[in-house]
Amino acid sequence: MSTSHVPNPMAYAQEEFNVAINTHGDFSWVRFGRQLDRLRVRLQAGTDMRLVRRLTDLEGSVTSLFECQSTGALVLVRETHLCEIDECEMDFGDVAVSATSHESLTSTLTLLESEGDADDFLEWINPGGEASGGHG
């Protein structure tokens, strides 16, 4: 009796997100943050971001991949919830932006800041600290 290897579907789906963001372009920006569900909802409601794919795992963690219509950049929002209670504020995650040019990257970051309150965006990305961004 032989058993065939069946890949974990959640791990496979997460890897698809990683491959998409890592192979999209040479310019990237990544920041860890909290309450990223607010950012995800704001991006879904906006007109310039198109939701490409979303994955929700059994623990309630959500990974969303957006494409910025005006710049072509990809925006990956990963939310991880640390407890099983709905009212739990213990969550964290990261936002990654991948672009094909530096101009596209900076335009996308400007759009992310201008779609809502820039101070709120920077606080989600860098909670409790000074607002800072990184371009690579």
C-alpha positions in Angstrom: 0.0 0.0 0.0 1.5 3.3 -1.0 0.5 6.7 0.1 0.9 9.7 -2.0 2.0 13.1 -0.7 -0.9 15.5 -0.4 0.3 19.1 0.1 -1.4 21.1 2.9 -3.9 23.3 1.0 -3.4 26.3 3.3 0.4 26.2 3.0 0.0 25.8 -0.8 -2.3 28.9 -0.9 0.0 31.0 1.3 2.9 30.1 -0.9 0.9 31.3 -4.0 0.5 34.7 -2.3 4.3 34.8 -1.5 5.3 33.9 -5.0 2.9 36.5 -6.5 4.3 39.3 -4.3 8.0 38.2 -4.6 8.0 37.8 -8.4 6.0 40.9 -9.2 8.7 43.6 -9.1 12.1 44.6 -7.9 10.8 47.4 -5.5 9.2 46.4 -2.3 8.1 47.9 1.1 7.1 45.8 4.1 5.9 46.9 7.5 4.4 45.0 10.5 1.3 46.4 12.1 -1.9 45.9 14.1 -5.6 46.2 13.3 -4.9 45.5 9.7 -8.5 44.4 9.2 -9.4 48.1 9.1 -6.9 48.6 6.3 -8.2 45.6 4.4 -11.8 46.9 4.7 -10.7 50.4 3.6 -8.9 49.0 0.5 -11.9 46.8 -0.4 -14.2 49.8 -0.3 -11.9 52.1 -2.3 -12.0 52.5 -6.1 -8.4 52.1 -7.0 -7.6 48.8 -5.4 -8.9 45.5 -6.8 -9.1 42.5 -4.6 -7.2 39.7 -6.5 -7.6 36.9 -3.9 -8.4 36.5 -0.2 -7.8 33.5 2.0 -9.2 32.9 5.5 -7.9 30.0 7.5 -9.6 28.0 10.2 -8.2 30.3 13.0 -9.7 33.4 11.4 -6.5 34.8 10.0 -7.0 36.6 6.7 -4.6 37.1 3.8 -5.6 39.5 1.0 -3.9 40.4 -2.2 -4.8 43.6 -3.9 -3.7 45.2 -7.2 -3.5 48.9 -7.4 -5.3 49.9 -10.7 -3.4 53.1 -11.3 0.2 51.9 -10.5 0.0 48.1 -11.2 1.6 47.5 -7.8 0.5 44.5 -5.6 -0.5 45.0 -2.0 -0.4 42.0 0.3 -2.2 42.4 3.7 -1.7 39.5 6.2 -3.7 39.5 9.4 -3.1 37.0 12.2 -5.4 36.7 15.2 -3.8 35.4 18.4 -6.9 34.3 20.3 -10.2 32.8 19.4 -12.5 35.4 21.1 -14.2 37.7 18.6 -13.6 40.8 20.8 -9.9 40.0 21.2 -7.6 42.9 20.2 -4.6 40.6 20.1 -3.8 40.7 16.4 -0.9 41.6 14.2 0.2 41.2 10.6 2.1 42.8 7.9 1.6 44.8 4.7 3.9 44.3 1.7 3.8 46.4 -1.4 5.6 45.1 -4.6 6.1 47.3 -7.6 8.0 47.3 -10.9 9.4 50.8 -10.4 10.3 53.1 -7.6 7.8 55.6 -8.9 5.1 53.0 -8.8 6.0 52.0 -5.3 6.0 55.6 -3.9 2.7 56.4 -5.8 1.1 53.3 -4.2 2.3 54.2 -0.7 1.0 57.8 -1.2 -2.3 56.3 -2.4 -2.5 54.1 0.7 -1.9 57.1 2.9 -4.4 59.4 1.1 -7.3 56.9 0.8 -7.9 57.4 4.5 -6.4 59.3 7.4 -2.6 59.2 6.8 -2.0 59.3 10.6 -4.2 56.2 11.0 -2.5 54.4 8.2 1.0 55.0 9.7 -0.3 54.0 13.2 -1.6 50.7 11.8 1.7 50.1 10.1 4.0 51.2 13.0 1.9 51.1 16.2 3.2 53.1 19.1 6.3 54.4 17.3 7.3 57.1 15.0 5.9 57.0 11.5 8.6 55.6 9.2 8.6 53.8 5.9 11.2 51.8 4.1 11.9 51.5 0.5 14.0 48.7 -0.9 
